[in-house]
Amino acid sequence: MSDRPVRRPDTVPRPAAPRLDEVDERILWTLAADARMPNNRLAAAVGVAPSTCLTRVRALEDAGLIRGYRADVDVAKLGFAIEAMVSVRVHAAARHELRDFAKRLLRVPVVQDVSFLAGDKDFLVHIACTSTEQLRDFVADELSGDPAVATTQTNIVFERLVADRSHQGRSFDELRRWRA
């Protein structure tokens, strides 16, 4: 019998986070506030040459620190008047199916995103629907109708507020030091 710890496949160590300097952090902070900022304005904002800025942004993308650029679409203006957060608990016997369950949910058109949680619920599913009937059908058919699902709790979103990085502080370092 070996004294070496057994490594389960789902606990493979993650690569170490790349070391960032102040310029990299300023680039990330500025893009978090305005991802559409042109490179020349971004370079001026962080105090480097445009060519240097572009090289650094590409390096941040390659390192996976910048995962993408997205539009924040107002789904209500597209007819999806009902947004909800649905918490889901999966049966203990289906624990081995958690990743597949989440991937399946992400293929459902009304699903905006899925968060895998610690605590008494396994997932928080953000959905946008055109009506309460569509919401009911999602919860009844996609969730409660799934034999893996033990419980659900649906919370209607009255209003979604998003943090504005440009008014939260000046850097990620400032966020790291933040205390209530």
Phi, psi and omega in degrees: 000132182273147176275355181288140179293145176277128180260120177284149183301330182274005179242030177297133183296144178276150177297149180298145178295139179296150178281129181247145173259182183299323181295315178301315180296321178295322177299311180299316181298314183293318178292329177296328179278326183208090183289346180268002182299128178296153184304319182295322176290321178298315179301316179296321182294327182259356173081036176226168177291149179305321180294320178296317181298314181298318178299316181292319179298315179297322177294320178294322176294313181299326180281354179084006177287326171256110184273341181165178179232128186230152173271139175269095186275133175278093186294334178298323180288348176263006178101002178265078189284343183247119171247145180215155172246119182247119176272142186229133172246129181264145177302147179303324181292344182254012183303327181291349183259009188303311182296316179296321178299313180297317179298321178296318179299322181294344177273350179282125188305327182280350182282125178272314177196163180230129176249131177270125190248158164261152179117203186278352175244153181266324185222152167238118185251120178265122180233156175231124185234160178276340184201168175293332177295318179294321176298312179302315181297320178299309182296316183289315187272312185280330183253289185299331179282351180275125182298342179283340186274126178271309182214157172224156172219124184255130176237122178284137177270118176282318182205139178248121179252137183242135180299139177257104183305327183291345179246003182271337184162193184247351184193164174293328178299320177297322177293322179299325183272354185299136175225145179287000000 
